[in-house]
Amino acid sequence: MIKCVAIDDEPIALSIIKEYCNRYGDVDLKCFTSPVAGMECIRTSGPDIVFLDIEMNSHNGVELAKELPAETCLIFTTAYANYALDGFNVDAVDFLHKPIFYPRFERAMEKAKKFIRHATPAPSSGYITLKADHKNVVICLKDIVVIEAMDNYVKIFRKNMPTVIPQITMKEIEAMLPQESFIRIHRSFIIAVPFIEKFSNRTVYLHDFPHPIPAGRKYTAAFNNLNNIIQTS
């Protein structure tokens, strides 16, 4: 059963998503016209998929998306096509333009299920397997120094090893990494805690990496918490 939450201040839009979820099958959907109530449900229940309208009377969906847990699979719904770029900038898995038709909804669900399958915790063996250059590459987590976003790809820098560029989003790979060893401090960067050499003035310096990594304003809390993370790692 796929757990879903839909937030939209238009009841008709929610009724369409509900109808499509029933048609798709094996979906447990909770609908909210109140963004506040919907976000609270997301925080307490941890759904697999969130359908989120962008332009609502009291809230902007793009801003709400920044508060979602990293592992959340996000699908934006909106009547305004010009918001598509904003949607993908916050790692949305898909973007449904209203009026939504079932075949398009079904494709979005298939993409979401693929995301959910990939967004599984890293295995206890300390390795992850990613597809790069049409083949599977096994990567030891202890070798990863930093991960950089590259559109729909990421670039994985490893200690004394070639870089790997798998076709996976930052949100997907972030969900695969153990939180005690990796931290996202910028929209474009995930760093490995064991490789941190020093940090100051919103900048982190890593062993075995030639360039300093900036801390984005969205990730100020994570940057400020580096002392605690390092001490417990």
C-alpha positions, -999 to +999 in steps of 0.1 A: +000+000+000+014+034-011+007+061+015-001+095-001-010+130+011-026+156-013-027+193-004-048+216-025-071+245-015-095+235-043-118+206-033-125+197-069-088+192-076-085+169-046-115+149-057-098+142-091-066+130-074-087+108-051-106+093-081-073+086-099-057+071-068-087+047-065-084+038-101-047+032-098-052+010-068-032+000-037-031+037-026-040+051+008-047+088+002-054+116+027-066+149+013-063+184+028-075+218+017-055+233+046-018+234+040-011+237+077-031+205+085-016+187+055+020+195+064+013+183+100+000+150+086+031+147+065+054+152+095+035+127+117+027+100+092+056+101+068+038+094+035+055+079+005+042+104-020+030+140-016+008+158-042+012+195-036-005+224-053+018+254-059-005+284-060-028+284-030-045+313-013-026+312+019+007+294+010+031+288-018+037+252-026+074+257-036+081+272-001+062+243+016+082+218-004+114+230+012+100+218+046+093+183+034+115+154+048+144+146+024+130+111+016+096+125+005+086+118-031+070+151-043+046+156-072+036+191-079+001+199-092-008+234-106-027+252-133+003+274-140+029+258-163+054+286-156+060+271-122+076+239-136+112+251-133+106+261-096+091+227-090+122+208-103+145+232-084+132+216-052+137+181-064+101+174-074+098+139-090+071+151-114+049+181-123+012+176-132-004+205-151-041+210-145-065+198-158-048+165-150-057+135-172-054+099-159-027+086-183-004+115-173-013+108-136-004+071-141+030+080-156+037+102-126+028+074-102+052+050-120+080+076-117+072+080-081+073+043-075+107+041-091+119+069-068+106+051-038+124+019-048+157+038-051+152+059-019+160+030+004+185+031+033+220+022+025+228-014+031+245-024+063+275-037+042+284+000+036+280-001-001+255+013-026+250+003-062+242+030-088+238+029-125+264+050-145+273+047-182+247+019-186+263-003-160+260-009-123+287+006-102+293-006-066+305+023-044+319+020-009+304+047+013+337+053+031+353+063-001+328+092-008+342+126-001+315+149-016+286+146-040+277+175-064+244+180-082+245+181-120+209+186-133+194+150-133+228+135-125+252+137-095+290+137-095+304+115-068+340+124-058+359+095-041+392+094-022+420+083-046+394+069-071+377+081-103+346+101-100+312+085-108+283+102-125+251+082-120+217+094-133+200+100-100+188+132-083+203+147-051+171+140-033+172+103-043+208+097-033+205+117-001+178+093+010+201+064+004+229+077+026+233+072+063+225+105+081+252+100+106+279+100+079+266+125+053+251+159+055+236+182+028+248+218+034+239+232+000+214+225-028+243+213-049+265+196-023+264+166+001+295+162+022+310+132+040+314+139+077+346+119+082+364+141+056+356+174+072+388+192+080+375+226+093+346+249+087+339+286+093+321+316+077+295+293+060+323+274+043+335+238+048+369+224+039+374+187+033+404+164+033+413+150-001+392+177-019+408+208-034+379+232-032+359+247-002+322+239-001+297+267+005+268+263+029+235+274+014+211+296+033+184+269+032+209+246+051+220+271+078+207+248+105+226+219+092+258+239+089+254+253+125+250+218+138+283+205+123+300+205+157+274+182+172+275+159+141+313+156+142+314+149+179+288+120+175+302+106+143 
